[in-house]
Amino acid sequence: MGSKGLATPERRSGQSFNSYIVCLQAILNGDGIGGDFLLDDYIASGRLQRASSLRLETRRGYFCCLQEQAAEKPEARFFMDWVCQLVK
């Protein structure tokens, strides 16, 4: 955030989520904010609004892995390819 001219907020205790679905529900309930390409449909529909026009890069990545036996299933490969296309 410093690179955008904003002060980095102090880390406070509070809610944190390790599940996208739980985090999304909290955002939809008005209990927080989030930033992710997966929210674009909610923003387009008006269910969510952008808190700011600033966009921040986090230098974090997402990984998609298949177990060996799942990699042989065409539907698993199709799903993985679809997810990877979302982030390109």
C-alpha positions in Angstrom: 0.0 0.0 0.0 2.9 2.3 0.6 3.7 2.2 -3.1 0.2 3.7 -3.7 0.9 6.6 -1.3 -1.2 5.0 1.5 -0.1 4.2 5.0 0.0 0.5 5.8 -2.6 -0.1 8.4 -1.7 -1.6 11.7 -2.5 -5.3 11.9 -5.4 -5.8 14.3 -7.0 -8.8 15.7 -10.4 -9.7 14.3 -12.0 -12.0 11.9 -9.9 -13.9 9.4 -11.0 -16.7 7.1 -9.2 -19.6 5.5 -12.1 -20.5 3.3 -13.1 -18.4 0.2 -16.8 -19.2 0.6 -16.8 -18.1 4.3 -14.9 -15.0 3.4 -17.3 -14.2 0.5 -20.3 -14.6 2.8 -18.8 -12.3 5.3 -18.2 -9.7 2.6 -21.8 -10.1 1.3 -23.0 -9.7 4.9 -21.2 -6.4 5.1 -18.6 -7.7 7.6 -15.5 -6.8 5.6 -13.9 -6.0 2.3 -12.1 -8.2 -0.2 -10.3 -7.9 -3.4 -10.2 -10.7 -5.9 -11.1 -11.4 -9.5 -13.7 -13.8 -8.2 -15.7 -10.9 -6.9 -16.1 -9.3 -10.4 -19.6 -10.9 -11.0 -20.8 -9.6 -7.7 -19.6 -6.1 -8.5 -21.2 -6.2 -12.0 -24.5 -7.4 -10.5 -24.5 -4.6 -7.9 -24.4 -6.9 -4.9 -21.0 -5.5 -4.0 -19.3 -2.2 -4.7 -15.7 -1.3 -5.0 -14.4 0.4 -1.9 -11.8 2.3 -3.9 -10.5 2.7 -7.4 -7.0 1.7 -6.2 -5.8 -1.8 -7.2 -3.0 -3.4 -5.2 -0.8 -6.2 -6.3 -0.1 -8.7 -3.4 2.6 -10.8 -5.1 0.7 -13.9 -3.9 -0.3 -16.7 -6.2 -2.8 -19.4 -6.4 -1.9 -23.0 -7.0 -4.1 -25.7 -8.6 -3.1 -29.3 -8.1 -4.6 -32.6 -9.0 -3.9 -35.9 -7.3 -2.4 -38.5 -9.6 -5.6 -40.5 -10.0 -7.6 -37.3 -10.6 -5.3 -36.2 -13.3 -6.5 -39.1 -15.5 -10.1 -38.0 -15.3 -11.1 -35.7 -18.3 -13.6 -33.8 -16.1 -10.9 -32.9 -13.5 -8.5 -31.8 -16.2 -11.4 -29.7 -17.8 -12.1 -28.0 -14.4 -8.4 -27.3 -13.8 -8.0 -25.8 -17.3 -11.1 -23.6 -16.7 -9.8 -22.3 -13.4 -6.5 -21.5 -15.0 -8.2 -19.6 -17.8 -9.9 -17.4 -15.2 -6.7 -16.0 -13.9 -5.0 -15.3 -17.3 
